[in-house]
Amino acid sequence: MATTTKESFTINGESLLKKVKELIREGNVRKISIHDKAGKELMNFPLTIGVVGTLIAPVLAALGALAAIIGECTITVEREE
């Protein structure tokens, strides 16, 4: 059975979309959550095999809009080992 690990990154809104695209390309990411400075979850989406294609495009568009309005945020990544 596969194990999962969690990792967090604190970044500014300008880098949000770039970092999420980078994480998606890594391929072993199962889930991405984005939280504001106060810890409130702003966005959460699973990345399963097959979802990364056209279904992820609307998520990336929403991330672009979110990045424009937030300052610092935390990305929590759940990876499959």
NORVENJO-V183983 format. One line per field, one symbol per residue. ss: DSSP state (H for helix, E for strand, C for the rest). A space follows every 50 residues. Layout:
ss=???
//
This chain:
ss=CCCEEEEEEEEEHHHHHHHHHHHHHHCCEEEEEEEECCCCEEEEEECCCC CCCHHHHHHHHHHHHHHHHCCEEEEEEEEEC
//
